[in-house]
Amino acid sequence: MKSLITAAALFGALVRALPVDHSVELTLHRRELYGDTSDELDLCRPVTLIFARGTVEPGNVGLLAGPPFFDALSDIIGSDNLAVQGVPYSASILGYLEQGDPAGSQTFAQLTTLAARTCPDTQLVLAGYSQGAQLVHNGASQIDDVAILARVRAVVLFGDPFDGRAFPAGIADGVVRTFCFALDLICEDTVVVDPAHLSYSVDAVPAAAFVAGKVDV
């Protein structure tokens, strides 16, 4: 328990201490559209992105990886073509140690299924950061409808603790892109959070370009 509390305190402290280079933000994104919460599933736009935030992040999409990624993708494909739906879950340290919060994993699968059935013409993009990447893996494996998996145009993972693990056969080859820094020990499925793990906003543009190349808008 002591180590668990220590890990939680360290993660929280690192998130709060993370420096923000506003010059980089302004260079990459002319507009900032997204905050830490997004509930756009019912908009039924051409592309629906289901995103799970990292451990202890606020809202339902967090701040470190999600919003910069959404803004960059919106810049490329147009904001009217993108709907972002965050996954509400506890995002606790315990959930990470459980290999991804079980309830959150189920919610990820449910939201993906709901998006596919509510919006029959939308193209699905699945994405997550840190523990959120665990949820992407877990949630995808809980979707039994192969037709839904076949509609997944792209999967994007930032700081993935399950780096290298295969996705269900229903998800097409070549649609998965993982961003993991060599110095990010979370990508080796450890509990060590270092500055590299908190820096995936720098991959927002290449991640967005990858998705833009997989969808039709």
Secondary structure, 3 states (H helix, E strand, C coil): CHHHHHHHHHHHHHHHHCCCCHHHHHHHCCCCCCCCCCECHHHCCCEEEEEECCCCCCCCCCCCCHHHHHHHHHHHHCHHHEEEEECCCCCCHHHHHCCCCHHHHHHHHHHHHHHHHHCCCCEEEEEEECHHHHHHHHHHHCCCCHHHHHCEEEEEEECCCCCCCCCCCCCCCCCEEEECCCCCHHHHCCCCCCHHHHCHHHHHHHHHHHHHCCCCC
